[in-house]
């Protein structure tokens, strides 16, 4: 992973000192909150429902053990003992005191972390496949390119005051685990005639107007990445709407102007911008790549894993759900669920963070990843170590075997924290997970993604869920709409609304009816919920959700 050099350290120290002075001026009254707002947003500080919130960037989701321990320190020393991992591979602290935040930033700087551009109308933290550098299906590790984008975009003078925030995601695998088609720019690494380049997707996004991105370039050579991104951003910065913040995202620019016009403008700008790049970016990329060399993977006997898998049903259930195929057949990718049934999705205590740091250092070549699905990954674990790793996870309530199952729910903080939220998200997620745990059905149900947002901004990605739940305010009462058929992968799709919403006390029974219907109509145990929906459509599920309406029709 990338290590800060002297320039990085000096840059960050200067930024933190500048913000410390700004905080002091806000506290002594020299700055009003309105004057302070743009300054704090440049440093990842929000004013939420109850307190300030600090959002820390975890670049492309990659951490080492020292960095994870630093995140634990922040939670323990300056917050309430936990942090919240987000769908942008960041971590949020919901209860810091404003006068403590400069100290938090300094502590982050000591381990090569920061909060720059985690907020505001700028290029946000670039996200990546959380299995990058480990996945068996990967063409090449996309993280060096994500790091190149991070360095290029940080304090880029042209793109600090865009019409709206701008999000980039990148994957190096044909199986898209980075939700690239729901980003302002999505980059999918593809191979053509033996050369690996990028498929470039623009205009994706969720929120009030959910859209699947469109391909603007089906193949972009690797050396052209930065000049092409500059061209996309430059065209958007000029062409995009600024009269209405709800129409200021690039997805609206593409919708209103058409992909053909946007492509024409980008290609014209690209011809100009490419000539301005002299190869310095490629020299930097080559240097960055040295930081992402694969570990020296251990060889050795894996019979301990095979024996434990055969003899221990608890270990076997965990292995079947929480392990993924690694590029080295003697290793596995371990996803640690931080969604024990009934707990808050995405929350991890300081103690849990330290445990995961210890396990990564002992068993995982000192690497950790944060997924957009709000879980934690140890990407490289030798199979012979998996039984011992699992035993340690069990000791700390981190061995829940539910990755990809119905209780592995994505949820935004909702009305418990967020000033924008119009309904609660966390309690709904907790009740759904607990209900299906009580029923002991989730392993029979199989792969099923539920995602919950507490407002129309869709931070919980409900639009691309198999079952999406959107909480709204209806005349002062929480009301939950359901969408079906969303997909966050390479076959991305926006879910369709089923009909009228449900009250808070009705939403969990409604989800239960959907699942019961799926189990009754699927063609076999191997057919997933999404496959059943695509085969049969909305009607059988709608009938289950609104039985009274069906009676009236009859």
KELUMSE-638389 format. One record per residue (C-alpha): residue in three letters; x, y, z; residue number from 1. Coordinates in Angstrom, 2 decimals. Example, Ala and Ser with C-alpha at 12.3 -4.5 7.8 and 13.67 -1.06 7.14 Angstrom:
% KELUMSE-638389
> Ala;12.30;-4.50;7.80;1
> Ser;13.67;-1.06;7.14;2
END
This chain:
% KELUMSE-638389
> Unk;0.00;0.00;0.00;1
> Unk;1.05;3.60;-0.53;2
> Unk;3.32;5.16;2.11;3
> Unk;3.47;8.92;2.59;4
> Unk;6.72;10.59;1.58;5
> Unk;8.18;13.81;3.00;6
> Unk;6.09;15.97;0.67;7
> Unk;2.85;14.21;1.71;8
> Unk;3.68;14.62;5.39;9
> Unk;4.53;18.30;5.05;10
> Unk;1.41;19.00;2.96;11
> Unk;-0.84;17.31;5.49;12
> Unk;0.81;19.00;8.49;13
> Unk;0.28;22.40;6.87;14
> Unk;-3.37;21.65;6.08;15
> Unk;-4.03;20.46;9.63;16
> Unk;-2.35;23.53;11.16;17
> Unk;-4.44;25.78;8.92;18
> Unk;-7.65;24.04;10.01;19
> Unk;-6.65;24.20;13.69;20
> Unk;-6.48;27.99;13.37;21
> Unk;-9.87;28.05;11.63;22
> Unk;-11.45;25.99;14.42;23
> Unk;-10.01;28.35;17.03;24
> Unk;-11.58;31.30;15.20;25
> Unk;-14.94;29.52;15.07;26
> Unk;-14.83;28.76;18.80;27
> Unk;-13.91;32.32;19.80;28
> Unk;-16.64;33.73;17.56;29
> Unk;-14.39;35.31;14.94;30
> Unk;-16.09;33.08;12.34;31
> Unk;-19.83;32.51;12.11;32
> Unk;-21.09;29.01;11.33;33
> Unk;-21.92;30.14;7.79;34
> Unk;-18.37;31.45;7.33;35
> Unk;-16.90;28.31;8.89;36
> Unk;-18.97;25.88;6.81;37
> Unk;-16.91;25.89;3.58;38
> Unk;-13.70;25.66;5.61;39
> Unk;-14.83;22.64;7.66;40
> Unk;-16.24;20.87;4.61;41
> Unk;-12.80;21.06;2.98;42
> Unk;-11.60;19.00;5.94;43
> Unk;-14.37;16.43;6.20;44
> Unk;-16.33;18.04;9.04;45
> Unk;-20.14;18.11;8.90;46
> Unk;-22.70;19.56;11.27;47
> Unk;-25.17;16.73;11.82;48
> Unk;-28.41;16.40;13.74;49
> Unk;-26.84;16.32;17.20;50
> Unk;-23.16;17.18;16.82;51
> Unk;-20.31;17.72;14.42;52
> Unk;-19.27;14.65;12.42;53
> Unk;-15.80;13.86;11.09;54
> Unk;-15.54;11.75;7.95;55
> Unk;-12.12;10.16;7.43;56
> Unk;-10.96;9.00;4.00;57
> Unk;-9.80;5.43;3.64;58
> Unk;-8.30;5.67;0.14;59
> Unk;-9.69;2.89;-2.08;60
> Unk;-10.60;1.07;1.15;61
> Unk;-7.04;0.01;2.04;62
> Unk;-5.59;0.07;5.57;63
> Unk;-2.74;-1.45;7.51;64
> Unk;-2.88;-2.48;11.16;65
> Unk;-1.35;0.76;12.48;66
> Unk;-3.97;2.78;10.63;67
> Unk;-6.80;0.63;11.96;68
> Unk;-5.45;1.08;15.47;69
> Unk;-5.39;4.85;14.89;70
> Unk;-9.06;4.70;13.91;71
> Unk;-9.71;2.82;17.15;72
> Unk;-7.85;5.50;19.10;73
> Unk;-10.02;8.24;17.61;74
> Unk;-13.16;6.33;18.52;75
> Unk;-12.03;5.71;22.08;76
> Unk;-10.35;9.02;22.92;77
> Unk;-12.50;11.58;21.12;78
> Unk;-15.81;9.88;20.34;79
> Unk;-18.14;7.37;22.03;80
> Unk;-16.04;4.28;21.48;81
> Unk;-17.05;3.35;17.93;82
> Unk;-16.91;4.48;14.32;83
> Unk;-19.24;3.97;11.37;84
> Unk;-17.89;2.53;8.10;85
> Unk;-19.71;3.95;5.08;86
> Unk;-20.63;2.93;1.54;87
> Unk;-17.78;5.17;0.29;88
> Unk;-15.15;3.12;2.12;89
> Unk;-14.78;5.92;4.66;90
> Unk;-15.28;5.99;8.43;91
> Unk;-17.41;8.54;10.26;92
> Unk;-17.21;9.70;13.86;93
> Unk;-20.57;11.06;14.92;94
> Unk;-19.83;12.63;18.30;95
> Unk;-16.52;14.55;18.32;96
> Unk;-16.23;17.95;19.98;97
> Unk;-15.18;20.64;17.54;98
> Unk;-12.15;21.67;19.57;99
> Unk;-10.90;18.04;19.50;100
> Unk;-11.07;17.58;15.73;101
> Unk;-7.65;19.18;14.99;102
> Unk;-6.08;16.69;17.41;103
> Unk;-7.93;13.87;15.65;104
> Unk;-6.58;15.02;12.30;105
> Unk;-3.04;15.18;13.66;106
> Unk;-3.37;11.65;15.00;107
> Unk;-4.54;10.50;11.57;108
> Unk;-1.65;12.27;9.89;109
> Unk;0.83;10.28;11.96;110
> Unk;-0.29;7.09;10.20;111
> Unk;-0.89;8.49;6.73;112
> Unk;-4.62;9.20;6.88;113
> Unk;-6.63;12.39;6.47;114
> Unk;-10.13;13.78;5.90;115
> Unk;-9.41;15.97;2.86;116
> Unk;-12.12;15.99;0.16;117
> Unk;-14.45;13.66;2.02;118
> Unk;-17.06;16.41;1.70;119
> Unk;-17.82;19.47;-0.40;120
> Unk;-18.33;19.94;-4.13;121
> Unk;-15.07;18.39;-5.19;122
> Unk;-13.65;15.03;-6.25;123
> Unk;-14.36;12.71;-3.34;124
> Unk;-12.47;9.67;-2.06;125
> Unk;-11.95;7.31;-5.01;126
> Unk;-13.41;3.90;-4.20;127
> Unk;-12.26;0.53;-5.50;128
> Unk;-13.03;-3.16;-5.49;129
> Unk;-12.47;-4.26;-1.89;130
> Unk;-10.88;-7.50;-3.14;131
> Unk;-8.36;-5.58;-5.29;132
> Unk;-4.95;-7.21;-5.48;133
> Unk;-6.34;-10.50;-4.17;134
> Unk;-9.32;-11.59;-6.27;135
> Unk;-8.99;-14.66;-8.46;136
> Unk;-10.96;-13.00;-11.28;137
> Unk;-8.89;-9.81;-11.40;138
> Unk;-7.16;-8.60;-14.56;139
> Unk;-4.85;-6.29;-12.62;140
> Unk;-4.81;-4.41;-9.32;141
> Unk;-6.68;-1.11;-9.82;142
> Unk;-5.40;0.54;-6.63;143
> Unk;-2.26;2.14;-8.14;144
> Unk;-4.58;3.98;-10.53;145
> Unk;-6.86;4.96;-7.64;146
> Unk;-3.81;6.34;-5.81;147
> Unk;-2.77;8.23;-8.95;148
> Unk;-6.27;9.74;-9.10;149
> Unk;-6.09;10.65;-5.41;150
> Unk;-2.83;12.52;-5.82;151
> Unk;-3.96;14.23;-9.02;152
> Unk;-7.32;15.31;-7.60;153
> Unk;-6.16;16.54;-4.17;154
> Unk;-6.43;20.34;-4.19;155
> Unk;-6.67;20.33;-8.00;156
> Unk;-7.20;24.06;-8.64;157
> Unk;-9.80;23.60;-11.37;158
> Unk;-12.01;21.12;-9.53;159
> Unk;-12.32;22.36;-5.94;160
> Unk;-15.61;24.18;-6.50;161
> Unk;-17.62;22.01;-8.85;162
> Unk;-21.37;22.30;-9.26;163
> Unk;-21.75;19.27;-6.97;164
> Unk;-19.70;16.49;-5.42;165
> Unk;-18.00;14.13;-7.86;166
> Unk;-17.44;10.42;-7.21;167
> Unk;-15.12;8.01;-9.02;168
> Unk;-14.99;4.22;-8.63;169
> Unk;-12.61;1.70;-10.21;170
> Unk;-12.49;-2.07;-10.55;171
> Unk;-9.92;-4.39;-12.07;172
> Unk;-12.29;-7.35;-12.38;173
> Unk;-15.02;-8.27;-14.85;174
> Unk;-17.24;-8.96;-11.83;175
> Unk;-17.97;-5.45;-10.64;176
> Unk;-17.68;-5.17;-6.85;177
> Unk;-17.21;-1.37;-6.91;178
> Unk;-20.67;-0.29;-8.20;179
> Unk;-18.96;1.56;-11.04;180
> Unk;-22.18;2.16;-12.98;181
> Unk;-23.69;4.19;-10.12;182
> Unk;-20.86;6.74;-10.00;183
> Unk;-20.21;10.04;-11.74;184
> Unk;-17.29;8.26;-13.40;185
> Unk;-16.83;4.51;-13.32;186
> Unk;-13.64;2.85;-14.52;187
> Unk;-13.67;-0.84;-15.43;188
> Unk;-10.36;-2.36;-16.45;189
> Unk;-10.77;-4.39;-19.63;190
> Unk;-8.48;-6.22;-22.02;191
> Unk;-8.28;-5.64;-25.77;192
> Unk;-5.76;-7.29;-28.09;193
> Unk;-3.59;-8.21;-25.12;194
> Unk;-3.59;-4.67;-23.71;195
> Unk;-5.33;-3.70;-20.48;196
> Unk;-7.11;-0.36;-20.47;197
> Unk;-10.29;1.22;-19.15;198
> Unk;-13.94;1.17;-20.06;199
> Unk;-15.06;4.66;-18.99;200
> Unk;-18.62;5.12;-17.71;201
> Unk;-20.14;8.54;-16.97;202
> Unk;-23.39;9.84;-15.56;203
> Unk;-24.26;7.19;-13.03;204
> Unk;-25.67;8.07;-9.65;205
> Unk;-28.45;7.47;-7.16;206
> Unk;-30.22;10.07;-5.01;207
> Unk;-33.31;11.88;-6.25;208
> Unk;-32.77;10.87;-9.87;209
> Unk;-31.18;7.41;-9.96;210
> Unk;-29.42;6.54;-13.21;211
> Unk;-27.14;3.83;-14.55;212
> Unk;-24.04;5.32;-16.11;213
> Unk;-23.37;5.26;-19.84;214
> Unk;-20.21;4.15;-21.60;215
> Unk;-18.41;7.19;-23.02;216
> Unk;-15.25;5.27;-24.03;217
> Unk;-15.22;1.51;-24.48;218
> Unk;-11.43;1.37;-24.36;219
> Unk;-9.04;3.98;-22.99;220
> Unk;-5.31;3.17;-22.94;221
> Unk;-3.81;3.30;-19.46;222
> Unk;-1.46;6.26;-20.15;223
> Unk;-4.45;8.42;-21.11;224
> Unk;-6.27;8.05;-17.78;225
> Unk;-5.56;11.44;-16.19;226
> Unk;-5.91;13.60;-19.31;227
> Unk;-9.21;11.87;-20.07;228
> Unk;-10.51;12.34;-16.53;229
> Unk;-9.46;15.99;-16.69;230
> Unk;-11.40;16.32;-19.92;231
> Unk;-14.56;14.79;-18.43;232
> Unk;-14.34;17.01;-15.34;233
> Unk;-13.56;20.11;-17.40;234
> Unk;-16.55;19.60;-19.71;235
> Unk;-18.84;18.91;-16.76;236
> Unk;-17.54;21.96;-14.89;237
> Unk;-18.53;24.20;-17.80;238
> Unk;-21.61;22.40;-19.14;239
> Unk;-23.18;21.28;-15.85;240
> Unk;-26.10;23.03;-14.22;241
> Unk;-25.45;25.48;-11.38;242
> Unk;-28.91;27.01;-11.11;243
> Unk;-30.35;24.08;-9.16;244
> Unk;-28.24;21.88;-6.88;245
> Unk;-30.55;18.92;-7.49;246
> Unk;-29.75;19.10;-11.20;247
> Unk;-26.05;19.85;-10.87;248
> Unk;-24.67;16.29;-10.98;249
> Unk;-23.05;15.01;-14.17;250
> Unk;-25.86;12.47;-14.60;251
> Unk;-28.23;15.37;-15.33;252
> Unk;-25.66;16.91;-17.67;253
> Unk;-25.54;13.65;-19.63;254
> Unk;-29.32;13.24;-19.56;255
> Unk;-30.05;16.77;-20.77;256
> Unk;-27.33;16.94;-23.43;257
> Unk;-27.14;13.30;-24.50;258
> Unk;-24.14;11.00;-24.28;259
> Unk;-23.18;11.70;-27.90;260
> Unk;-22.79;15.46;-27.33;261
> Unk;-20.94;14.94;-24.05;262
> Unk;-18.64;12.42;-25.74;263
> Unk;-17.93;14.85;-28.58;264
> Unk;-17.05;17.64;-26.16;265
> Unk;-14.91;15.38;-23.98;266
> Unk;-12.99;14.00;-26.95;267
> Unk;-12.30;17.50;-28.22;268
> Unk;-11.08;18.60;-24.81;269
> Unk;-9.07;15.38;-24.49;270
> Unk;-7.15;16.17;-27.69;271
> Unk;-6.05;19.41;-26.03;272
> Unk;-5.40;18.08;-22.54;273
> Unk;-3.44;15.01;-23.62;274
> Unk;-0.85;17.26;-25.27;275
> Unk;-0.28;18.98;-21.91;276
> Unk;0.84;15.77;-20.18;277
> Unk;4.56;15.16;-20.59;278
> Unk;4.87;11.69;-19.05;279
> Unk;5.38;12.89;-15.48;280
> Unk;2.14;11.18;-14.48;281
> Unk;3.37;7.88;-15.90;282
> Unk;6.64;8.15;-14.00;283
> Unk;4.61;8.79;-10.86;284
> Unk;2.36;5.82;-11.63;285
> Unk;5.37;3.54;-12.02;286
> Unk;6.65;4.69;-8.64;287
> Unk;3.22;4.18;-7.07;288
> Unk;3.02;0.64;-8.43;289
> Unk;6.06;-0.34;-6.37;290
> Unk;3.97;0.27;-3.24;291
> Unk;1.37;-2.28;-4.34;292
> Unk;3.56;-5.31;-4.97;293
> Unk;1.86;-8.49;-3.80;294
> Unk;3.09;-10.00;-0.53;295
> Unk;5.40;-13.01;-0.65;296
> Unk;2.57;-15.51;-0.35;297
> Unk;3.32;-18.51;1.84;298
> Unk;3.11;-21.98;0.43;299
> Unk;2.50;-25.00;2.64;300
> Unk;0.02;-27.64;3.63;301
> Unk;-3.68;-26.69;3.88;302
> Unk;-4.88;-29.99;5.34;303
> Unk;-5.79;-28.27;8.64;304
> Unk;-8.32;-26.16;6.77;305
> Unk;-9.76;-29.18;4.92;306
> Unk;-10.08;-31.19;8.14;307
> Unk;-11.74;-28.37;10.06;308
> Unk;-14.11;-27.66;7.19;309
> Unk;-15.19;-31.31;7.16;310
> Unk;-15.56;-31.68;10.93;311
> Unk;-16.90;-28.33;12.19;312
> Unk;-20.31;-27.20;10.85;313
> Unk;-19.98;-23.74;12.40;314
> Unk;-16.65;-23.16;10.69;315
> Unk;-18.04;-24.61;7.47;316
> Unk;-21.02;-22.22;7.48;317
> Unk;-18.67;-19.28;8.00;318
> Unk;-16.29;-20.46;5.29;319
> Unk;-19.14;-20.94;2.81;320
> Unk;-20.40;-17.37;3.24;321
> Unk;-17.45;-15.24;4.36;322
> Unk;-14.59;-16.55;2.19;323
> Unk;-13.89;-15.65;-1.44;324
> Unk;-11.52;-17.12;-4.02;325
> Unk;-7.99;-15.76;-3.91;326
> Unk;-5.56;-15.44;-6.82;327
> Unk;-3.27;-17.85;-4.93;328
> Unk;-5.03;-21.21;-4.41;329
> Unk;-3.43;-21.67;-0.96;330
> Unk;-4.99;-18.43;0.28;331
> Unk;-8.50;-17.06;0.80;332
> Unk;-10.08;-13.62;1.05;333
> Unk;-11.80;-13.22;4.43;334
> Unk;-14.72;-10.86;4.89;335
> Unk;-15.40;-10.04;8.53;336
> Unk;-19.04;-9.21;9.07;337
> Unk;-19.57;-6.25;11.35;338
> Unk;-23.29;-6.88;11.09;339
> Unk;-24.03;-9.32;13.87;340
> Unk;-27.80;-9.85;14.01;341
> Unk;-29.52;-6.90;15.66;342
> Unk;-26.44;-4.65;15.61;343
> Unk;-26.01;-1.38;13.71;344
> Unk;-24.74;-2.08;10.18;345
> Unk;-21.30;-0.58;9.66;346
> Unk;-20.54;0.24;13.29;347
> Unk;-17.33;-1.14;14.80;348
> Unk;-16.13;-0.57;18.35;349
> Unk;-12.60;0.47;19.20;350
> Unk;-12.03;-3.00;20.65;351
> Unk;-13.22;-4.68;17.45;352
> Unk;-10.99;-2.44;15.34;353
> Unk;-7.97;-3.40;17.43;354
> Unk;-8.85;-7.09;17.17;355
> Unk;-9.08;-6.84;13.38;356
> Unk;-5.78;-4.96;13.27;357
> Unk;-4.12;-7.69;15.35;358
> Unk;-5.53;-10.44;13.13;359
> Unk;-4.40;-8.70;9.95;360
> Unk;-0.91;-8.32;11.36;361
> Unk;-0.75;-11.93;12.56;362
> Unk;-2.50;-13.74;9.71;363
> Unk;-3.00;-11.29;6.84;364
> Unk;0.30;-9.74;5.73;365
> Unk;-0.73;-6.55;7.56;366
> Unk;-3.51;-5.58;5.13;367
> Unk;-7.15;-4.69;5.69;368
> Unk;-9.87;-3.42;3.38;369
> Unk;-13.16;-1.65;3.97;370
> Unk;-15.96;-2.61;1.59;371
> Unk;-18.70;-0.34;0.28;372
> Unk;-20.98;-2.97;1.85;373
> Unk;-19.80;-1.76;5.29;374
> Unk;-17.74;-4.81;6.21;375
> Unk;-14.01;-5.36;6.80;376
> Unk;-11.81;-7.64;4.70;377
> Unk;-8.49;-9.35;5.36;378
> Unk;-7.55;-9.93;1.72;379
> Unk;-4.73;-12.47;2.07;380
> Unk;-5.01;-15.34;4.57;381
> Unk;-3.29;-18.70;4.15;382
> Unk;-5.91;-21.44;4.37;383
> Unk;-4.02;-23.24;7.13;384
> Unk;-4.57;-20.14;9.33;385
> Unk;-8.31;-19.91;8.77;386
> Unk;-9.39;-22.17;11.68;387
> Unk;-7.31;-20.15;14.14;388
> Unk;-8.53;-16.87;12.64;389
> Unk;-12.15;-18.00;12.91;390
> Unk;-11.69;-19.04;16.53;391
> Unk;-10.34;-15.59;17.38;392
> Unk;-13.18;-13.88;15.55;393
> Unk;-15.70;-15.91;17.56;394
> Unk;-14.14;-14.70;20.80;395
> Unk;-14.94;-11.11;19.83;396
> Unk;-18.40;-11.54;18.21;397
> Unk;-16.95;-11.01;14.74;398
> Unk;-17.65;-14.43;13.24;399
> Unk;-21.20;-13.88;12.00;400
> Unk;-21.64;-16.07;8.91;401
> Unk;-23.90;-13.81;6.87;402
> Unk;-21.95;-12.16;4.04;403
> Unk;-24.30;-11.73;1.07;404
> Unk;-27.29;-12.95;3.06;405
> Unk;-30.42;-11.10;4.10;406
> Unk;-28.93;-9.78;7.37;407
> Unk;-25.88;-8.33;5.59;408
> Unk;-27.81;-5.09;5.16;409
> Unk;-26.44;-1.77;3.96;410
> Unk;-27.98;1.10;5.91;411
> Unk;-27.28;4.81;6.16;412
> Unk;-27.26;6.46;9.62;413
> Unk;-30.77;7.77;9.01;414
> Unk;-32.69;10.00;11.37;415
> Unk;-30.70;8.78;14.38;416
> Unk;-27.82;11.01;13.24;417
> Unk;-28.31;12.74;9.90;418
> Unk;-29.82;16.21;9.59;419
> Unk;-31.09;15.39;6.09;420
> Unk;-32.84;12.13;6.99;421
> Unk;-36.61;11.89;7.03;422
> Unk;-36.93;8.42;8.58;423
> Unk;-34.98;5.91;10.63;424
> Unk;-32.80;3.35;8.86;425
> Unk;-30.83;1.62;11.60;426
> Unk;-33.77;0.22;13.61;427
> Unk;-35.37;-1.18;10.45;428
> Unk;-32.14;-2.94;9.51;429
> Unk;-31.77;-4.32;13.03;430
> Unk;-35.32;-5.65;13.12;431
> Unk;-35.07;-7.32;9.70;432
> Unk;-31.81;-9.03;10.63;433
> Unk;-33.15;-10.17;13.99;434
> Unk;-36.41;-11.41;12.49;435
> Unk;-34.76;-13.66;9.91;436
> Unk;-32.23;-14.88;12.45;437
> Unk;-35.16;-15.95;14.64;438
> Unk;-36.72;-17.72;11.66;439
> Unk;-33.38;-19.46;10.86;440
> Unk;-34.09;-18.92;7.17;441
> Unk;-31.30;-16.77;5.81;442
> Unk;-29.04;-19.62;4.65;443
> Unk;-32.03;-21.21;2.90;444
> Unk;-32.84;-17.87;1.28;445
> Unk;-29.31;-17.49;-0.07;446
> Unk;-27.91;-14.40;-1.77;447
> Unk;-30.21;-11.44;-1.13;448
> Unk;-29.19;-7.82;-0.77;449
> Unk;-31.32;-5.43;1.24;450
> Unk;-30.29;-1.76;1.34;451
> Unk;-31.98;0.97;3.34;452
> Unk;-31.86;4.77;2.99;453
> Unk;-33.39;7.20;5.45;454
> Unk;-34.03;9.87;2.82;455
> Unk;-34.16;10.47;-0.90;456
> Unk;-30.40;11.17;-1.06;457
> Unk;-29.95;7.37;-1.11;458
> Unk;-26.75;7.06;0.93;459
> Unk;-27.84;3.48;1.65;460
> Unk;-27.83;2.63;-2.09;461
> Unk;-31.41;1.33;-1.91;462
> Unk;-31.95;1.89;-5.64;463
> Unk;-29.48;-0.90;-6.52;464
> Unk;-30.69;-3.41;-3.92;465
> Unk;-32.56;-6.61;-4.67;466
> Unk;-34.98;-5.29;-2.05;467
> Unk;-34.57;-1.56;-1.53;468
> Unk;-36.19;0.39;1.30;469
> Unk;-36.54;4.18;1.26;470
> Unk;-37.72;5.96;4.39;471
> Unk;-39.74;9.14;3.85;472
> Unk;-41.79;11.58;5.89;473
> Unk;-45.50;11.52;5.09;474
> Unk;-47.26;14.28;7.07;475
> Unk;-44.95;13.75;10.04;476
> Unk;-45.16;9.95;9.93;477
> Unk;-42.42;7.61;8.75;478
> Unk;-43.34;5.82;5.55;479
> Unk;-41.19;3.20;3.82;480
> Unk;-41.26;2.60;0.07;481
> Unk;-40.03;-0.71;-1.36;482
> Unk;-38.22;-1.20;-4.66;483
> Unk;-37.38;-4.54;-6.25;484
> Unk;-34.89;-5.74;-8.82;485
> Unk;-32.00;-3.36;-8.27;486
> Unk;-28.51;-4.57;-9.06;487
> Unk;-25.13;-3.05;-8.13;488
> Unk;-22.94;-5.30;-10.27;489
> Unk;-21.78;-5.29;-13.90;490
> Unk;-25.44;-5.92;-14.87;491
> Unk;-26.51;-2.81;-12.95;492
> Unk;-30.18;-1.92;-12.74;493
> Unk;-32.33;0.55;-10.82;494
> Unk;-35.01;-1.11;-8.72;495
> Unk;-38.69;-0.48;-9.46;496
> Unk;-41.12;0.81;-6.88;497
> Unk;-43.73;-1.72;-5.84;498
> Unk;-46.48;0.71;-4.87;499
> Unk;-47.62;2.59;-1.75;500
> Unk;-45.28;2.72;1.21;501
> Unk;-45.57;1.03;4.59;502
> Unk;-45.66;2.38;8.13;503
> Unk;-42.74;1.70;10.44;504
> Unk;-44.49;-1.21;12.14;505
> Unk;-45.48;-2.68;8.76;506
> Unk;-42.18;-2.70;6.91;507
> Unk;-40.62;-5.82;8.47;508
> Unk;-43.75;-7.95;7.90;509
> Unk;-43.81;-6.64;4.31;510
> Unk;-40.24;-7.83;3.74;511
> Unk;-41.14;-11.17;5.30;512
> Unk;-44.02;-11.58;2.82;513
> Unk;-41.66;-10.84;-0.07;514
> Unk;-39.22;-13.50;1.09;515
> Unk;-41.94;-16.07;1.71;516
> Unk;-43.20;-15.47;-1.82;517
> Unk;-39.72;-15.88;-3.27;518
> Unk;-39.19;-19.17;-1.45;519
> Unk;-42.52;-20.43;-2.77;520
> Unk;-42.00;-19.49;-6.44;521
> Unk;-38.28;-19.91;-7.09;522
> Unk;-37.43;-22.61;-9.59;523
> Unk;-34.95;-24.29;-7.25;524
> Unk;-32.67;-23.69;-4.32;525
> Unk;-29.96;-22.29;-6.59;526
> Unk;-32.14;-19.57;-8.10;527
> Unk;-31.49;-16.28;-6.30;528
> Unk;-34.08;-13.67;-5.41;529
> Unk;-32.89;-11.41;-8.22;530
> Unk;-33.03;-14.24;-10.76;531
> Unk;-36.57;-15.09;-9.68;532
> Unk;-37.61;-11.46;-9.96;533
> Unk;-36.12;-11.18;-13.44;534
> Unk;-37.81;-14.38;-14.53;535
> Unk;-41.31;-13.64;-13.20;536
> Unk;-41.39;-9.87;-12.84;537
> Unk;-43.08;-7.69;-10.25;538
> Unk;-46.57;-9.19;-10.14;539
> Unk;-46.21;-12.12;-7.70;540
> Unk;-44.31;-9.94;-5.24;541
> Unk;-46.75;-7.07;-5.57;542
> Unk;-49.62;-9.46;-4.86;543
> Unk;-47.88;-10.55;-1.68;544
> Unk;-47.24;-6.99;-0.56;545
> Unk;-50.75;-5.68;-1.19;546
> Unk;-53.18;-8.58;-0.64;547
> Unk;-56.10;-6.24;0.11;548
> Unk;-55.69;-4.53;-3.26;549
> Unk;-55.76;-7.92;-4.96;550
> Unk;-59.02;-8.80;-3.17;551
> Unk;-60.65;-5.60;-4.43;552
> Unk;-59.58;-6.37;-7.99;553
> Unk;-60.97;-9.87;-7.68;554
END
